[in-house]
Amino acid sequence: MLPQNRNEKNESSVKEFYEKPVFEEALRTKPEKIARYLTNEEEFLLGRVKNGAAIAELGCGDGRIVSLLGKYSDKIIGLDFSHYYVSKAKEKAPCSGIVRGDATNTPLKDESFDYALFMFNTLGNLNREIQALNEAKRIIKPEGSILFSVYSKKALPEQLGMYAALGLNVREVTADTVYTEEGLQSKALFDAGAEITGKSRWAFRRNKTAHANLIYRGA
């Protein structure tokens, strides 16, 4: 679940934000519907992805999915732009290939995967989702599939609950975007080493319309 700042001047600040362990605290106290969404997402993948398939997850975060699917395939790659989450994914899924990179311009080879995955609303939060989908199409085999899960419009209350757990103060909600101000007020985050380095606006995309071989809509 990646935040987007539509002001390009703050792109480096967005990346710095994700080098901190902000989501772990939120996931420990996630709303019940978000917990169900994640469980349904995992069940969806286990029912769709074939054993032994070559899999690439773009935006793998802490390795939740690559760790799960790594039990059924030794040909799985997880990619994320965050140094911090790449490190966490390597700890959680040591037998998987974890690499740091951009989902819109990966180092992965053409037509080399059976599945390209965007889980936990990653695609819904990418500002350049078309480029990411084109990149996913490039790396899957001709008969391959792109699988992703995104929040539905009804998930807004749960999204806001997640952002509140992160210490993010919602400033504005539009048809497809939740705007916040950075405000890491959670004691747990400070205990983990987070600190306020300045104020900036973040935009979290609410819901996307996209096309792929298979679409799973969660909460």
N, C-alpha and C positions, 0 to 999 in steps of 0.2 A: 504494500500500500504506500505509494510514493507521493509526496506532496509536490506541487508545482507552483513556482512563483512566476507569474506572467511578466514580471519586470526582469529583463535579461541581465541587468546590472547586478541583481541579487542572486544570480545563479550559483555563484560560489558559496553564498550563505546557505542556500538550500542544501548543498552537498555537505557543508560543515554540520548542518542540523542532523543529517543522517549518519554522521560519524559518531553520534552519541547514542547510548542504549535507551532511547526514548520509548520504543514500542514494547519492550519486555515488561515494563511496569503496567502498561495498558492491557497487554494480553493476560497478565495475571488477574486482572480485575475486569475482564471484558464482559459486556452485557450478555445475558443468556441467549439472545437471538444471534449475536455474533458468534458465540461458542457453537451454536447449532449450525450456523452457516459454514464454519470451518469443518465441522464433522461431516456435513453433507457434501462439501467440496471434496474431502478425502474419499468418501464413499463413491462419489461420482467418478473420480479418477480410477479407483481400484476396479470399478465395473467397466471402464472403457479402455484403459491402457493394457495392451497385451504384454504378457510376460516376455522378458528378453528384448523388448523394443528399445530402440535408440531414442533417448529423450533429452530435450534441452528445455530447462525452465529459465525464462528470461524475467529477472527480478525475483531471485530466489530467496531474498531476505536471509533469515537465520537458518535456512536449510530444512524447514519443516517438511516440505513436499519431497525434496530430493532424498531426504532420509527415509521417508515412507516408501517411495517407489524404488529406492536403491535395494530394498529387500527382494525385489522381483526382476531387477535388471542390473547388469554390470556395465551398461553403456548409457550412463546418465551424466549430464553436465548441468551445473547450476551457475548462472551468471548474475552478478549484481554490481552496481557502481560504487557501493559503500565499502570502504576498507573494513570498517567495523563488522558489517554483516557478512562479508566474505570470510572473515576470521571465524565468526560464530558458526557459519555454515560448515566450514572445514572441521570444526569440533563436533558438530552434530552428525555430519555425514562424511566421516573420514575416508570411506571407500569410494565416494563419488568424486568426479572432477569438478572442482569449484574454481571459477575464474572471475576476475574483475573486468567489467566492461560495460558498454552502453548498449541497451536493448535495441537502439535504432541503427547500430553499426557494430556488430559483433565480430570477433575474430574466428567465428565458426565457419566450417566449410560448406559450400553449396551442396544441397540435396543429400545431406548426411544424417538426417534424423527422421524417425517415424512420427514423432510428436514434438511440437513446440508448445510450451505452456506459459500462460500468464495467469497466476493464481492470486487470490485474496485482493481482488479489485486493482491489481497492478495496471492492467490495461485501462481501466476506468480513470486512473489518475495520471496517465501519461499525457503530456501536452502534445506530443507528436505521435499519437497512436497510429496514424496511417503509416508513418515510416516504420514503426515497430512491427506492424502487421506485414508490411512488405519485406522486412528483414526476416521475420518468421517464415514467410512463404519461401524466401530464398534458401533457407537452411533445411527445410523439410524435403523429403523425397517426393517424387511426382504423385505418389499415392498416399502421402503423409497427411496428417491432420494438425490443425491449430486448435488447441483447447484453452478456453479461458473462463473465468468466473468474474462477474461484476455485481455490484450492489444493484438492487432494483430501486425505483423511486420511493418505495415504502420504507426503505432502510434508513432514511434521514435521521430519525430519533436515535437509532443505535450508532450511526456515524458520529453524531454530535456527542453522544456519551463517550465514545472512544476518544474523541479529540479533547474532551474535558479531562479525561484521565491522563492525557498527555500534558495537561496544563496549558492548552491552547484556547484562547478566548475568541469565540465566534463573533465576528464583526458584521457580517452580511451573508445572507443566503439568497442566491439567484436560482433561476430555473435549473441550471446544471452545475453550479459551483458553490462551495462553502468557503467564504473568505474568513481568515483568522488573523490575529496578531500573535507573534511569538510572545509567549508569556509562561515560561517554564516555572510554574509555581509549586509543583508537586514536591513535597519534602523527599519522597523516595528518589526522585530524579536528581535532586541536589546531593543526596547521600551517595548516589552512583557517580557523582563527579560532574553533573551538568551545571552550566552556569549561563547567565544571561550576558550576551556579548553585544546586544543592541536590539532595536526594534525593527521588524520588517513584516510585510504582509505575506501570508501564504494562501494559496488557493488549492482546495481539494475538490476534484471533480466528483459530482454526485452520481451521474449515471451516463452511460455511453450507448450509442447505437452503432453497432459494428457487425461485420459479417465474417464468418469463418466456417470451417467444416462443422464444428459443434459449438454450441453456446450453452453454458450453464449459468443461470441467474440465481443468486443466493438470496439472502435475507430480504 
